[in-house]
Amino acid sequence: MYDGLIQDLIDELGRLPGVGPKSAQRIAFHLLDADPTDVARLATAITEAKAKVHFCAICGNVTVDVECKICADARRDPSVICVVEESKDVVAIERTREFRGRYHVLGGAISPIAGIGPDQLRIKELLTRLQDGVVTEVIIATDPNLEGEATATYLIRMLSPLGLRVSKLASGLPVGGDLEYADELTLGRAFEGRTAIA
């Protein structure tokens, strides 16, 4: 344990996802050794992002505007919506350059253990988007893990009666993995090989 402020910094860094105690300590000492202007720039970037970044009014992706760039892009196909868990999944799919439709970000996945049910996700907003009849296909691109599969199953049950083409990403994605860590080739093949469910 270190004195006061140093330990507070290590503790706060350790609360970040994927940062263990040793990494938190390493980052803390890096920040203490860094040039004050670099640290100030980092602090400003964090503060401004927290103050100005919010969720797109249409799809739920992160943006600084009312609508994200994808929803505002008239060249995107409005008849196809790809449903993902998080904004980071949008970035992963965009890197493939295989998908030219629009997105819907759920804001997580169904996880009874974590106390997250369908009502905590942006499923009602998705159903509202489908009411105008423009969308003809919904691609479910949830993570291939237990929570993602539970979410996909729930969505399939909700969407099947609507008369839309409902498809899911093909296999090729590792089970238990996250979309953000999949390489472009694997994700691209998963899109090409998706199969209709309903």
MDAnalysis code that builds the backbone (N, CA, C; Angstrom):
import MDAnalysis as mda
import numpy as np

u = mda.Universe.empty(594, n_residues=198, atom_resindex=np.repeat(np.arange(198), 3), trajectory=True)
u.add_TopologyAttr("name", ["N", "CA", "C"] * 198)
u.add_TopologyAttr("resid", np.arange(1, 199))
u.add_TopologyAttr("resname", ["MET", "TYR", "ASP", "GLY", "LEU", "ILE", "GLN", "ASP", "LEU", "ILE", "ASP", "GLU", "LEU", "GLY", "ARG", "LEU", "PRO", "GLY", "VAL", "GLY", "PRO", "LYS", "SER", "ALA", "GLN", "ARG", "ILE", "ALA", "PHE", "HIS", "LEU", "LEU", "ASP", "ALA", "ASP", "PRO", "THR", "ASP", "VAL", "ALA", "ARG", "LEU", "ALA", "THR", "ALA", "ILE", "THR", "GLU", "ALA", "LYS", "ALA", "LYS", "VAL", "HIS", "PHE", "CYS", "ALA", "ILE", "CYS", "GLY", "ASN", "VAL", "THR", "VAL", "ASP", "VAL", "GLU", "CYS", "LYS", "ILE", "CYS", "ALA", "ASP", "ALA", "ARG", "ARG", "ASP", "PRO", "SER", "VAL", "ILE", "CYS", "VAL", "VAL", "GLU", "GLU", "SER", "LYS", "ASP", "VAL", "VAL", "ALA", "ILE", "GLU", "ARG", "THR", "ARG", "GLU", "PHE", "ARG", "GLY", "ARG", "TYR", "HIS", "VAL", "LEU", "GLY", "GLY", "ALA", "ILE", "SER", "PRO", "ILE", "ALA", "GLY", "ILE", "GLY", "PRO", "ASP", "GLN", "LEU", "ARG", "ILE", "LYS", "GLU", "LEU", "LEU", "THR", "ARG", "LEU", "GLN", "ASP", "GLY", "VAL", "VAL", "THR", "GLU", "VAL", "ILE", "ILE", "ALA", "THR", "ASP", "PRO", "ASN", "LEU", "GLU", "GLY", "GLU", "ALA", "THR", "ALA", "THR", "TYR", "LEU", "ILE", "ARG", "MET", "LEU", "SER", "PRO", "LEU", "GLY", "LEU", "ARG", "VAL", "SER", "LYS", "LEU", "ALA", "SER", "GLY", "LEU", "PRO", "VAL", "GLY", "GLY", "ASP", "LEU", "GLU", "TYR", "ALA", "ASP", "GLU", "LEU", "THR", "LEU", "GLY", "ARG", "ALA", "PHE", "GLU", "GLY", "ARG", "THR", "ALA", "ILE", "ALA"])
u.atoms.positions = np.array([
    [0.842, -1.196, 0.000],
    [0.000, 0.000, 0.000],
    [0.876, 1.244, 0.000],
    [0.423, 2.209, -0.768],
    [1.138, 3.473, -0.865],
    [0.391, 4.533, -0.074],
    [1.026, 5.673, 0.099],
    [0.403, 6.770, 0.841],
    [-0.731, 7.387, 0.055],
    [-1.786, 7.758, 0.772],
    [-2.943, 8.523, 0.323],
    [-3.215, 8.648, -1.148],
    [-2.766, 9.752, -1.753],
    [-3.124, 10.080, -3.137],
    [-2.630, 9.045, -4.136],
    [-1.441, 8.501, -3.898],
    [-0.903, 7.501, -4.824],
    [-1.777, 6.252, -4.802],
    [-2.142, 5.799, -3.610],
    [-2.992, 4.613, -3.499],
    [-4.383, 4.891, -4.069],
    [-4.890, 6.119, -3.859],
    [-6.196, 6.485, -4.428],
    [-6.162, 6.388, -5.951],
    [-5.072, 6.873, -6.560],
    [-4.920, 6.817, -8.013],
    [-4.867, 5.361, -8.488],
    [-4.082, 4.541, -7.809],
    [-3.975, 3.120, -8.163],
    [-5.337, 2.440, -8.032],
    [-6.043, 2.738, -6.949],
    [-7.361, 2.129, -6.728],
    [-8.357, 2.509, -7.819],
    [-8.365, 3.795, -8.195],
    [-9.290, 4.251, -9.237],
    [-8.954, 3.632, -10.590],
    [-7.666, 3.551, -10.911],
    [-7.262, 2.926, -12.173],
    [-7.615, 1.436, -12.166],
    [-7.513, 0.795, -11.010],
    [-7.826, -0.618, -10.884],
    [-9.302, -0.923, -11.063],
    [-10.144, 0.098, -10.983],
    [-11.580, -0.105, -11.189],
    [-11.946, -0.152, -12.676],
    [-11.012, 0.222, -13.548],
    [-11.265, 0.180, -14.988],
    [-11.312, -1.274, -15.453],
    [-12.167, -1.582, -16.450],
    [-12.250, -2.968, -16.931],
    [-10.936, -3.426, -17.551],
    [-10.510, -4.619, -17.190],
    [-9.300, -5.192, -17.757],
    [-8.012, -4.703, -17.122],
    [-8.111, -3.858, -16.118],
    [-6.918, -3.336, -15.450],
    [-6.830, -3.974, -14.066],
    [-5.854, -4.851, -13.901],
    [-5.642, -5.498, -12.613],
    [-4.771, -4.630, -11.712],
    [-4.495, -5.094, -10.498],
    [-3.706, -4.315, -9.543],
    [-2.311, -3.928, -10.039],
    [-1.623, -4.874, -10.681],
    [-0.267, -4.570, -11.173],
    [-0.302, -3.570, -12.316],
    [-1.269, -3.735, -13.223],
    [-1.400, -2.784, -14.334],
    [-1.768, -1.401, -13.809],
    [-2.659, -1.353, -12.829],
    [-3.060, -0.071, -12.237],
    [-1.856, 0.628, -11.628],
    [-1.033, -0.129, -10.939],
    [0.173, 0.443, -10.325],
    [1.124, 0.965, -11.405],
    [1.298, 0.155, -12.473],
    [2.185, 0.548, -13.567],
    [1.691, 1.831, -14.245],
    [0.384, 1.914, -14.494],
    [-0.187, 3.108, -15.133],
    [-0.051, 4.316, -14.213],
    [-0.310, 4.118, -12.928],
    [-0.213, 5.229, -11.964],
    [1.196, 5.816, -11.955],
    [2.208, 4.960, -11.894],
    [3.583, 5.467, -11.865],
    [3.995, 6.062, -13.208],
    [3.435, 5.538, -14.299],
    [3.685, 6.149, -15.604],
    [3.120, 7.576, -15.622],
    [1.903, 7.749, -15.101],
    [1.294, 9.080, -15.068],
    [2.076, 10.032, -14.168],
    [2.573, 9.520, -13.057],
    [3.356, 10.370, -12.146],
    [4.677, 10.798, -12.780],
    [5.245, 9.938, -13.637],
    [6.516, 10.260, -14.317],
    [6.309, 11.069, -15.593],
    [5.097, 11.088, -16.124],
    [4.823, 11.722, -17.418],
    [4.895, 13.244, -17.324],
    [5.059, 13.833, -18.485],
    [5.070, 15.297, -18.590],
    [3.699, 15.839, -18.162],
    [3.652, 16.892, -17.357],
    [2.368, 17.430, -16.884],
    [1.398, 17.807, -18.004],
    [1.919, 18.254, -19.163],
    [1.010, 18.602, -20.267],
    [0.342, 17.363, -20.850],
    [1.074, 16.236, -20.883],
    [0.478, 14.990, -21.366],
    [-0.636, 14.525, -20.430],
    [-0.385, 14.627, -19.129],
    [-1.380, 14.222, -18.140],
    [-2.595, 15.142, -18.205],
    [-2.350, 16.443, -18.375],
    [-3.452, 17.413, -18.474],
    [-4.288, 17.136, -19.716],
    [-3.614, 16.775, -20.833],
    [-4.323, 16.463, -22.077],
    [-5.207, 15.223, -21.890],
    [-4.689, 14.214, -21.197],
    [-5.465, 13.012, -20.906],
    [-6.670, 13.348, -20.029],
    [-6.429, 14.135, -18.992],
    [-7.525, 14.517, -18.079],
    [-8.598, 15.316, -18.820],
    [-8.177, 16.213, -19.705],
    [-9.127, 17.010, -20.487],
    [-9.929, 16.117, -21.426],
    [-9.251, 15.174, -22.087],
    [-9.943, 14.259, -23.011],
    [-10.998, 13.444, -22.270],
    [-10.670, 12.960, -21.086],
    [-11.629, 12.179, -20.294],
    [-12.807, 13.046, -19.875],
    [-12.516, 14.242, -19.362],
    [-13.569, 15.141, -18.882],
    [-14.496, 15.579, -20.016],
    [-13.911, 15.946, -21.159],
    [-14.725, 16.399, -22.292],
    [-15.553, 15.265, -22.875],
    [-14.965, 14.075, -22.985],
    [-15.720, 12.926, -23.509],
    [-16.905, 12.619, -22.594],
    [-16.680, 12.654, -21.300],
    [-17.762, 12.364, -20.351],
    [-18.859, 13.420, -20.436],
    [-18.475, 14.667, -20.665],
    [-19.450, 15.764, -20.716],
    [-20.202, 15.832, -22.045],
    [-19.537, 15.502, -23.153],
    [-20.114, 15.760, -24.475],
    [-20.613, 14.525, -25.223],
    [-20.101, 13.355, -24.888],
    [-20.506, 12.147, -25.612],
    [-21.780, 11.597, -24.974],
    [-22.745, 11.277, -25.832],
    [-24.002, 10.691, -25.371],
    [-24.437, 9.642, -26.404],
    [-25.643, 9.139, -26.266],
    [-26.112, 8.087, -27.158],
    [-26.982, 8.655, -28.266],
    [-26.801, 8.133, -29.465],
    [-27.578, 8.542, -30.638],
    [-29.070, 8.367, -30.346],
    [-29.850, 9.358, -30.724],
    [-31.296, 9.330, -30.480],
    [-31.993, 8.221, -31.267],
    [-31.364, 7.747, -32.339],
    [-31.988, 6.714, -33.169],
    [-31.492, 5.319, -32.799],
    [-30.180, 5.106, -32.847],
    [-29.658, 3.736, -32.713],
    [-29.017, 3.421, -31.368],
    [-28.658, 4.437, -30.591],
    [-28.025, 4.188, -29.301],
    [-26.515, 4.106, -29.352],
    [-25.913, 4.378, -30.520],
    [-24.456, 4.399, -30.635],
    [-23.926, 5.664, -29.954],
    [-22.657, 5.685, -29.595],
    [-22.093, 6.883, -28.981],
    [-21.852, 7.949, -30.044],
    [-22.081, 9.195, -29.663],
    [-21.926, 10.311, -30.582],
    [-21.833, 11.617, -29.803],
    [-21.370, 12.664, -30.468],
    [-21.396, 13.993, -29.863],
    [-22.550, 14.812, -30.436],
    [-23.201, 14.293, -31.476],
    [-24.339, 14.962, -32.093],
    [-25.636, 14.279, -31.656],
    [-26.757, 14.795, -32.120],
    [-28.038, 14.163, -31.794],
    [-28.111, 12.781, -32.435],
    [-27.678, 12.691, -33.708],
    [-27.616, 11.419, -34.424],
    [-26.154, 11.074, -34.687],
    [-25.830, 9.782, -34.650],
    [-24.467, 9.361, -34.979],
    [-24.240, 9.508, -36.487],
    [-22.999, 9.423, -36.914],
    [-22.658, 9.583, -38.329],
    [-23.298, 8.506, -39.202],
    [-23.464, 7.311, -38.667],
    [-24.050, 6.213, -39.457],
    [-25.532, 6.475, -39.702],
    [-26.259, 6.884, -38.664],
    [-27.693, 7.173, -38.835],
    [-27.917, 8.389, -39.735],
    [-26.985, 9.337, -39.703],
    [-27.119, 10.547, -40.509],
    [-26.683, 10.342, -41.960],
    [-26.053, 9.218, -42.269],
    [-25.533, 8.940, -43.610],
    [-26.655, 8.404, -44.506],
    [-27.081, 9.223, -45.464],
    [-28.177, 8.853, -46.372],
    [-27.799, 7.698, -47.302],
    [-26.497, 7.401, -47.431],
    [-26.052, 6.310, -48.306],
    [-26.234, 4.937, -47.661],
    [-26.472, 4.898, -46.353],
    [-26.665, 3.616, -45.667],
    [-28.050, 3.069, -45.977],
    [-28.157, 1.738, -46.058],
    [-29.418, 1.081, -46.383],
    [-30.332, 1.070, -45.153],
    [-31.442, 1.820, -45.191],
    [-32.323, 1.883, -44.023],
    [-33.193, 0.634, -43.842],
    [-33.161, -0.285, -44.821],
    [-34.029, -1.462, -44.728],
    [-33.401, -2.610, -43.933],
    [-32.119, -2.463, -43.567],
    [-31.423, -3.519, -42.826],
    [-30.842, -2.932, -41.547],
    [-31.175, -3.553, -40.426],
    [-30.642, -3.125, -39.129],
    [-29.847, -4.273, -38.532],
    [-28.642, -3.965, -38.086],
    [-27.797, -4.922, -37.393],
    [-27.862, -4.600, -35.896],
    [-28.304, -5.555, -35.104],
    [-28.449, -5.354, -33.663],
    [-27.192, -5.861, -32.961],
    [-26.563, -4.966, -32.210],
    [-25.348, -5.307, -31.466],
    [-25.537, -4.973, -29.990],
    [-24.633, -5.490, -29.170],
    [-24.729, -5.241, -27.735],
    [-24.196, -3.861, -27.354],
    [-23.022, -3.501, -27.846],
    [-22.338, -2.273, -27.426],
    [-21.826, -1.493, -28.630],
    [-21.511, -0.225, -28.396],
    [-20.970, 0.634, -29.458],
    [-19.655, 0.095, -30.015],
    [-18.849, -0.530, -29.178],
    [-17.572, -1.086, -29.653],
    [-17.797, -2.163, -30.714],
    [-18.967, -2.823, -30.677],
    [-19.290, -3.836, -31.683],
    [-19.557, -3.189, -33.045],
    [-20.116, -1.973, -33.038],
    [-20.339, -1.239, -34.288],
    [-18.996, -1.001, -34.962],
    [-18.011, -0.570, -34.204],
    [-16.676, -0.312, -34.748],
    [-16.080, -1.582, -35.330],
    [-16.224, -2.699, -34.616],
    [-15.685, -3.982, -35.096],
    [-16.322, -4.373, -36.429],
    [-17.629, -4.215, -36.546],
    [-18.324, -4.584, -37.784],
    [-17.986, -3.612, -38.911],
    [-17.880, -2.339, -38.606],
    [-17.536, -1.352, -39.632],
    [-16.163, -1.618, -40.232],
    [-15.245, -2.150, -39.441],
    [-13.905, -2.459, -39.957],
    [-13.952, -3.502, -41.062],
    [-14.983, -4.356, -41.089],
    [-15.080, -5.394, -42.124],
    [-15.448, -4.813, -43.483],
    [-16.110, -3.683, -43.494],
    [-16.618, -3.048, -44.724],
    [-17.611, -3.953, -45.473],
    [-18.242, -4.873, -44.753],
    [-19.198, -5.810, -45.355],
    [-20.640, -5.352, -45.174],
    [-20.885, -4.478, -44.227],
    [-22.251, -4.118, -43.871],
    [-22.516, -2.659, -44.210],
    [-23.586, -2.400, -44.964],
    [-23.908, -1.036, -45.381],
    [-25.268, -0.577, -44.861],
    [-25.828, -1.302, -43.915],
    [-27.108, -0.917, -43.340],
    [-26.922, -0.021, -42.134],
    [-27.882, -0.066, -41.239],
    [-27.848, 0.744, -40.022],
    [-27.733, -0.179, -38.811],
    [-27.555, 0.411, -37.653],
    [-27.342, -0.373, -36.435],
    [-28.395, -0.066, -35.386],
    [-28.458, -0.967, -34.420],
    [-29.208, -0.709, -33.192],
    [-28.373, -1.270, -32.046],
    [-27.980, -0.399, -31.117],
    [-27.135, -0.784, -29.990],
    [-28.036, -1.027, -28.778],
    [-28.003, -2.252, -28.264],
    [-28.867, -2.625, -27.144],
    [-28.411, -2.035, -25.811],
    [-27.116, -1.798, -25.676],
    [-26.597, -1.304, -24.403],
    [-26.291, -2.420, -23.425],
    [-26.029, -3.618, -23.945],
    [-25.700, -4.762, -23.101],
    [-26.370, -6.017, -23.594],
    [-26.387, -7.014, -22.728],
    [-26.999, -8.307, -23.054],
    [-27.763, -8.811, -21.844],
    [-28.727, -9.677, -22.093],
    [-29.508, -10.268, -21.003],
    [-28.577, -11.114, -20.132],
    [-28.580, -10.810, -18.840],
    [-27.725, -11.535, -17.896],
    [-28.414, -11.577, -16.544],
    [-29.188, -12.642, -16.289],
    [-29.887, -12.739, -15.002],
    [-28.952, -12.636, -13.797],
    [-27.736, -13.167, -13.924],
    [-26.781, -13.117, -12.817],
    [-26.419, -11.676, -12.479],
    [-26.279, -10.836, -13.514],
    [-25.955, -9.419, -13.298],
    [-27.208, -8.571, -13.088],
    [-28.370, -9.206, -13.103],
    [-29.616, -8.467, -12.899],
    [-30.057, -7.669, -14.115],
    [-29.600, -8.072, -15.303],
    [-29.965, -7.360, -16.531],
    [-30.979, -8.198, -17.296],
    [-32.183, -7.659, -17.405],
    [-33.238, -8.312, -18.158],
    [-33.545, -7.526, -19.418],
    [-34.500, -7.965, -20.215],
    [-34.862, -7.269, -21.453],
    [-35.265, -5.810, -21.234],
    [-35.862, -5.504, -20.087],
    [-36.307, -4.135, -19.826],
    [-35.155, -3.167, -19.623],
    [-33.971, -3.675, -19.279],
    [-32.809, -2.801, -19.102],
    [-32.078, -2.533, -20.422],
    [-32.493, -3.216, -21.477],
    [-31.863, -3.034, -22.785],
    [-32.758, -2.186, -23.683],
    [-32.231, -1.738, -24.809],
    [-32.967, -0.875, -25.729],
    [-33.779, -1.712, -26.731],
    [-34.548, -2.663, -26.211],
    [-35.366, -3.529, -27.066],
    [-36.654, -2.822, -27.466],
    [-37.269, -2.075, -26.564],
    [-38.485, -1.321, -26.900],
    [-38.200, -0.313, -28.007],
    [-37.036, 0.322, -27.929],
    [-36.651, 1.284, -28.967],
    [-36.473, 0.597, -30.319],
    [-35.943, -0.622, -30.301],
    [-35.810, -1.391, -31.546],
    [-37.175, -1.681, -32.139],
    [-38.100, -2.139, -31.321],
    [-39.451, -2.448, -31.802],
    [-40.135, -1.198, -32.357],
    [-39.894, -0.056, -31.737],
    [-40.442, 1.214, -32.239],
    [-39.875, 1.540, -33.614],
    [-38.579, 1.304, -33.809],
    [-37.946, 1.574, -35.109],
    [-38.517, 0.698, -36.220],
    [-39.036, -0.465, -35.871],
    [-39.527, -1.409, -36.874],
    [-40.975, -1.152, -37.284],
    [-41.651, -0.229, -36.621],
    [-43.082, -0.014, -36.859],
    [-43.410, 0.671, -38.175],
    [-42.486, 1.449, -38.735],
    [-42.816, 2.210, -39.949],
    [-42.759, 1.385, -41.229],
    [-42.312, 0.121, -41.148],
    [-42.306, -0.750, -42.325],
    [-41.119, -0.586, -43.248],
    [-40.177, 0.306, -42.929],
    [-39.001, 0.513, -43.780],
    [-38.033, -0.660, -43.657],
    [-37.867, -1.173, -42.457],
    [-36.912, -2.254, -42.202],
    [-37.498, -3.584, -42.665],
    [-36.710, -4.318, -43.480],
    [-37.149, -5.627, -43.965],
    [-36.302, -6.767, -43.395],
    [-35.100, -6.444, -42.896],
    [-34.230, -7.466, -42.316],
    [-33.573, -6.951, -41.048],
    [-33.520, -7.823, -40.044],
    [-32.792, -7.537, -38.809],
    [-31.730, -8.618, -38.667],
    [-30.474, -8.177, -38.564],
    [-29.359, -9.090, -38.350],
    [-28.991, -9.026, -36.878],
    [-29.017, -10.160, -36.220],
    [-28.666, -10.199, -34.804],
    [-27.183, -10.539, -34.705],
    [-26.413, -9.599, -34.146],
    [-24.958, -9.755, -34.040],
    [-24.518, -9.613, -32.587],
    [-25.132, -10.410, -31.732],
    [-24.733, -10.395, -30.325],
    [-23.490, -11.265, -30.148],
    [-22.797, -11.083, -29.034],
    [-21.586, -11.856, -28.775],
    [-21.908, -13.347, -28.690],
    [-21.014, -14.190, -29.188],
    [-21.261, -15.637, -29.144],
    [-20.898, -16.239, -27.781],
    [-21.508, -15.713, -26.733],
    [-21.333, -16.259, -25.384],
    [-22.715, -16.498, -24.789],
    [-22.770, -16.936, -23.556],
    [-24.040, -17.305, -22.935],
    [-25.044, -16.151, -22.925],
    [-24.583, -14.968, -22.521],
    [-25.470, -13.795, -22.451],
    [-25.913, -13.363, -23.844],
    [-24.970, -13.373, -24.796],
    [-25.294, -12.989, -26.166],
    [-26.291, -13.936, -26.802],
    [-26.123, -15.229, -26.553],
    [-27.053, -16.219, -27.102],
    [-28.438, -16.077, -26.474],
    [-28.483, -15.800, -25.173],
    [-29.777, -15.589, -24.503],
    [-30.478, -14.362, -25.081],
    [-29.709, -13.320, -25.331],
    [-30.268, -12.098, -25.918],
    [-30.767, -12.361, -27.330],
    [-29.977, -13.090, -28.132],
    [-30.371, -13.419, -29.505],
    [-31.653, -14.241, -29.514],
    [-31.736, -15.218, -28.630],
    [-32.931, -16.063, -28.549],
    [-34.167, -15.232, -28.201],
    [-34.013, -14.327, -27.261],
    [-35.121, -13.452, -26.868],
    [-35.550, -12.568, -28.046],
    [-34.572, -11.987, -28.746],
    [-34.885, -11.114, -29.887],
    [-35.568, -11.885, -31.011],
    [-35.096, -13.085, -31.278],
    [-35.709, -13.912, -32.328],
    [-37.177, -14.161, -31.999],
    [-37.444, -14.477, -30.732],
    [-38.826, -14.718, -30.299],
    [-39.686, -13.454, -30.459],
    [-39.107, -12.289, -30.194],
    [-39.845, -11.024, -30.303],
    [-40.065, -10.609, -31.760],
    [-39.076, -10.874, -32.612],
    [-39.107, -10.360, -33.986],
    [-39.781, -11.294, -34.987],
    [-39.765, -12.581, -34.718],
    [-40.316, -13.555, -35.667],
    [-41.757, -13.273, -36.085],
    [-42.650, -12.896, -35.168],
    [-44.037, -12.640, -35.582],
    [-44.223, -11.379, -36.427],
    [-43.190, -10.555, -36.580],
    [-43.339, -9.278, -37.273],
    [-43.250, -9.394, -38.791],
    [-42.923, -10.592, -39.302],
    [-42.860, -10.776, -40.752],
    [-41.586, -10.240, -41.385],
    [-40.566, -10.000, -40.604],
    [-39.279, -9.533, -41.111],
    [-38.362, -10.718, -41.362],
    [-37.356, -10.508, -42.178],
    [-36.299, -11.515, -42.288],
    [-35.391, -11.298, -41.083],
    [-35.252, -12.316, -40.257],
    [-34.386, -12.231, -39.082],
    [-33.233, -13.186, -39.307],
    [-32.010, -12.664, -39.281],
    [-30.839, -13.507, -39.475],
    [-29.863, -13.282, -38.334],
    [-28.946, -14.216, -38.219],
    [-27.961, -14.167, -37.155],
    [-26.601, -14.392, -37.792],
    [-25.561, -13.797, -37.234],
    [-24.232, -13.992, -37.790],
    [-23.902, -15.472, -37.822],
    [-23.220, -15.880, -38.888],
    [-22.856, -17.284, -39.050],
    [-21.773, -17.673, -38.060],
    [-21.566, -18.982, -37.951],
    [-20.492, -19.453, -37.090],
    [-19.164, -19.026, -37.690],
    [-18.145, -19.182, -36.913],
    [-16.837, -18.675, -37.314],
    [-16.331, -17.737, -36.246],
    [-17.258, -17.155, -35.523],
    [-16.875, -16.348, -34.377],
    [-16.633, -17.288, -33.204],
    [-15.606, -17.046, -32.430],
    [-15.311, -17.968, -31.333],
    [-16.357, -17.894, -30.234],
    [-16.800, -19.048, -29.765],
    [-17.761, -19.105, -28.678],
    [-17.076, -18.626, -27.408],
    [-17.759, -17.771, -26.669],
    [-17.187, -17.222, -25.446],
    [-16.372, -15.971, -25.694],
    [-16.268, -15.545, -26.965],
    [-15.479, -14.353, -27.292],
    [-16.349, -13.116, -27.419],
    [-15.718, -11.987, -27.685],
    [-16.410, -10.724, -27.890],
    [-16.163, -10.255, -29.318],
    [-17.168, -9.605, -29.911],
    [-17.041, -9.125, -31.292],
    [-15.864, -8.176, -31.462],
    [-15.614, -7.328, -30.459],
    [-14.563, -6.326, -30.607],
    [-13.181, -6.944, -30.801],
    [-12.987, -8.211, -30.381],
    [-11.688, -8.856, -30.507],
    [-11.578, -9.744, -31.743],
    [-12.655, -9.895, -32.479],
    [-12.615, -10.715, -33.692],
    [-11.916, -9.945, -34.809],
    [-11.134, -10.649, -35.609],
    [-10.463, -9.988, -36.721],
    [-11.451, -9.729, -37.858],
    [-11.060, -8.841, -38.762],
    [-11.954, -8.422, -39.851],
    [-12.368, -9.584, -40.743],
    [-11.441, -10.495, -41.037],
    [-11.737, -11.623, -41.916],
    [-12.799, -12.535, -41.297],
    [-12.643, -12.850, -40.021],
    [-13.613, -13.712, -39.338],
    [-14.981, -13.052, -39.305],
    [-15.025, -11.772, -38.952],
    [-16.305, -11.065, -38.913],
    [-16.919, -10.949, -40.300],
    [-16.077, -10.681, -41.309],
    [-16.569, -10.585, -42.679],
    [-17.198, -11.886, -43.150],
    [-16.553, -13.013, -42.849],
    [-17.094, -14.321, -43.224],
    [-18.387, -14.614, -42.469],
    [-18.438, -14.187, -41.217],
    [-19.651, -14.400, -40.429],
    [-20.823, -13.652, -41.052],
    [-20.571, -12.448, -41.577],
    [-21.640, -11.689, -42.235],
    [-22.061, -12.365, -43.529],
    [-21.087, -12.784, -44.329],
    [-21.399, -13.423, -45.611],
    [-22.182, -14.723, -45.416],
    [-21.880, -15.463, -44.346],
    [-22.509, -16.758, -44.134],
    [-23.683, -16.759, -43.188],
    [-24.225, -15.571, -42.896],
    [-25.362, -15.526, -41.961],
    [-26.544, -16.302, -42.543],
    [-27.336, -16.896, -41.666],
    [-28.484, -17.696, -42.100],
    [-29.765, -17.121, -41.541],
    [-30.822, -17.249, -42.302],
    [-32.129, -16.744, -41.857],
    [-32.672, -17.623, -40.746],
    [-33.262, -16.994, -39.753],
    [-33.864, -17.712, -38.631],
    [-35.380, -17.641, -38.755],
    [-35.845, -16.494, -39.175],
    [-37.299, -16.318, -39.326],
    [-37.596, -15.451, -40.528],
])
